[in-house]
Amino acid sequence: MLSPMIRGAAVAVAALISGAILAGEQPGNPLSEMTFEIRLIERPVGVERDRITGDAAGQRLESRLDIVDRGTPMKVESTFTVGSDLAPRAVEVTGKTYRFVNVDLSVLVENGRASIRTAAGTSSAAVTEPFFVARGYAPLAARAWLVRYWETHGRPRLLRSIPDGANDGIRVMPR
């Protein structure tokens, strides 16, 4: 669970990243490298460094988030691959997203099935659209892809959440 202040900062950063990713994905710019300063109550608390590569088949985000929460340094390393339709294909997230929360997630989506590995074990699940892979807030840049996926798939009321399909899903609501 993320403190409400950091969660709010994460949402604001995701909005900024969304604009930067859209700008970086213009034709003629096949590689984007971005660094975002994360601030909480006007004070810097960390950075996310992102590298996006892509081709006609899809895009790949490599991300490293370094933040300090109440004096505790936390790092999250992620790779996030989406197809040309922005549907997640492969996701790896490892690190610490909160002082007491470790993340160790791997998801591979192939032929309508998701192979899922977490610190608790492995599982498999059927994948039906619309869906997105999400566990916690990192990488923040992937939240921009989440919003773009939602928009390009008709703004559905609910996106299925992989790996936590039993939850209420993901709801995107414009404000």
C-alpha positions as CSV (number, residue, x, y, z in Angstrom):
1,M,0.0,0.0,0.0
2,L,1.3,3.4,-1.0
3,S,0.9,6.4,1.2
4,P,-1.8,8.7,-0.1
5,M,0.7,11.5,-0.7
6,I,3.0,9.3,-2.8
7,R,0.1,7.7,-4.6
8,G,-1.1,11.2,-5.6
9,A,2.4,12.1,-6.7
10,A,2.5,8.9,-8.8
11,V,-0.7,9.9,-10.6
12,A,0.6,13.3,-11.3
13,V,3.9,11.9,-12.7
14,A,2.0,9.4,-14.8
15,A,0.1,12.3,-16.5
16,L,3.4,14.1,-17.2
17,I,5.0,10.9,-18.5
18,S,2.0,10.2,-20.8
19,G,2.7,13.5,-22.6
20,A,6.4,12.8,-22.8
21,I,5.9,9.3,-24.2
22,L,3.4,10.6,-26.8
23,A,6.0,13.2,-27.8
24,G,8.8,10.6,-27.9
25,E,6.9,8.1,-30.1
26,Q,6.6,10.4,-33.1
27,P,7.8,9.0,-36.5
28,G,11.5,9.5,-36.9
29,N,12.2,9.0,-33.2
30,P,12.5,5.3,-32.7
31,L,14.3,5.6,-29.3
32,S,13.2,7.7,-26.3
33,E,15.2,8.1,-23.1
34,M,13.6,10.1,-20.4
35,T,14.3,10.9,-16.7
36,F,11.5,12.2,-14.5
37,E,12.0,13.7,-11.1
38,I,9.5,12.5,-8.6
39,R,8.4,15.2,-6.1
40,L,6.3,15.0,-3.0
41,I,5.1,18.2,-1.4
42,E,7.4,20.2,-3.7
43,R,10.5,18.2,-2.5
44,P,12.4,15.8,-4.7
45,V,12.0,12.2,-3.5
46,G,13.5,10.3,-6.5
47,V,13.7,9.7,-10.2
48,E,12.4,7.3,-12.8
49,R,14.7,6.6,-15.8
50,D,12.9,5.2,-18.8
51,R,14.1,3.9,-22.2
52,I,11.6,3.1,-24.9
53,T,12.4,1.2,-28.1
54,G,10.0,0.0,-30.7
55,D,9.2,-1.1,-34.1
56,A,6.0,-2.0,-36.1
57,A,5.4,-5.1,-33.8
58,G,5.3,-3.1,-30.6
59,Q,7.3,-1.2,-28.0
60,R,9.5,-2.1,-25.0
61,L,10.0,0.0,-21.9
62,E,13.0,-0.4,-19.6
63,S,12.6,1.5,-16.4
64,R,14.4,2.1,-13.1
65,L,12.6,3.9,-10.3
66,D,14.7,5.2,-7.4
67,I,12.8,6.9,-4.6
68,V,13.2,7.5,-0.9
69,D,10.1,7.1,1.4
70,R,10.6,8.4,4.9
71,G,14.3,7.9,4.8
72,T,14.2,4.4,3.2
73,P,15.7,4.1,-0.3
74,M,13.6,1.9,-2.7
75,K,14.4,0.7,-6.2
76,V,12.2,-0.9,-8.8
77,E,13.5,-2.3,-12.1
78,S,11.0,-3.1,-14.8
79,T,10.7,-4.1,-18.4
80,F,7.3,-3.8,-20.1
81,T,6.6,-5.0,-23.6
82,V,3.4,-4.2,-25.5
83,G,2.2,-5.2,-29.0
84,S,1.3,-2.7,-31.7
85,D,-2.3,-2.7,-30.2
86,L,-0.7,-1.6,-26.8
87,A,-1.8,-4.9,-25.2
88,P,0.8,-6.2,-22.8
89,R,3.0,-9.1,-24.0
90,A,5.7,-9.4,-21.4
91,V,6.2,-7.7,-18.0
92,E,9.0,-8.0,-15.4
93,V,8.9,-5.9,-12.2
94,T,11.3,-6.5,-9.3
95,G,12.1,-4.3,-6.3
96,K,10.5,-2.4,-3.4
97,T,7.5,-0.2,-4.1
98,Y,6.9,0.7,-0.4
99,R,9.0,0.3,2.7
100,F,7.3,-3.0,3.5
101,V,6.3,-4.3,0.1
102,N,8.6,-6.3,-2.2
103,V,7.5,-6.8,-5.8
104,D,8.7,-9.8,-7.9
105,L,6.4,-10.3,-10.9
106,S,6.8,-11.8,-14.3
107,V,3.9,-12.1,-16.8
108,L,4.1,-13.5,-20.3
109,V,1.0,-13.3,-22.5
110,E,0.9,-15.7,-25.5
111,N,-2.0,-17.3,-27.4
112,G,-4.7,-16.0,-25.1
113,R,-3.0,-17.2,-21.9
114,A,-0.9,-15.4,-19.3
115,S,1.9,-17.3,-17.6
116,I,2.4,-15.6,-14.2
117,R,5.3,-15.9,-11.8
118,T,5.3,-14.1,-8.4
119,A,7.2,-14.5,-5.2
120,A,4.3,-16.7,-4.1
121,G,4.6,-19.2,-7.0
122,T,3.5,-19.7,-10.6
123,S,0.1,-19.8,-12.2
124,S,-1.7,-19.4,-15.6
125,A,-4.8,-17.6,-16.6
126,A,-6.9,-17.1,-19.7
127,V,-6.7,-13.6,-21.1
128,T,-9.6,-11.9,-22.7
129,E,-9.7,-8.3,-23.9
130,P,-9.8,-5.7,-22.6
131,F,-7.0,-6.3,-20.1
132,F,-3.8,-4.8,-18.7
133,V,-1.0,-6.0,-16.5
134,A,-0.7,-4.0,-13.3
135,R,0.7,-4.7,-9.9
136,G,1.4,-1.5,-7.8
137,Y,2.3,1.8,-9.4
138,A,5.7,1.0,-11.0
139,P,6.8,1.6,-13.7
140,L,5.0,4.9,-13.8
141,A,5.6,5.3,-17.6
142,A,3.5,2.1,-18.2
143,R,0.5,4.0,-16.8
144,A,0.7,6.2,-19.9
145,W,0.3,3.0,-22.0
146,L,-2.6,1.9,-19.8
147,V,-4.4,5.1,-20.6
148,R,-3.6,4.9,-24.3
149,Y,-4.7,1.2,-24.3
150,W,-8.0,2.2,-22.6
151,E,-8.6,5.0,-25.1
152,T,-7.8,2.9,-28.2
153,H,-10.0,0.0,-27.0
154,G,-13.1,2.1,-26.8
155,R,-12.8,3.4,-23.2
156,P,-14.3,0.3,-21.6
157,R,-15.9,0.6,-18.2
158,L,-13.5,-2.1,-16.8
159,L,-10.2,-3.6,-17.8
160,R,-9.4,-7.0,-16.5
161,S,-6.3,-6.9,-14.3
162,I,-3.5,-9.4,-14.8
163,P,-2.2,-11.0,-12.5
164,D,-5.0,-10.1,-10.0
165,G,-8.0,-11.0,-12.2
166,A,-10.1,-11.8,-9.1
167,N,-10.1,-8.1,-8.0
168,D,-12.5,-5.5,-9.2
169,G,-10.3,-4.8,-12.3
170,I,-8.9,-1.5,-13.5
171,R,-11.2,1.5,-13.9
172,V,-10.0,4.6,-15.7
173,M,-12.1,7.7,-15.1
174,P,-11.4,11.1,-16.6
175,R,-11.6,13.9,-14.1
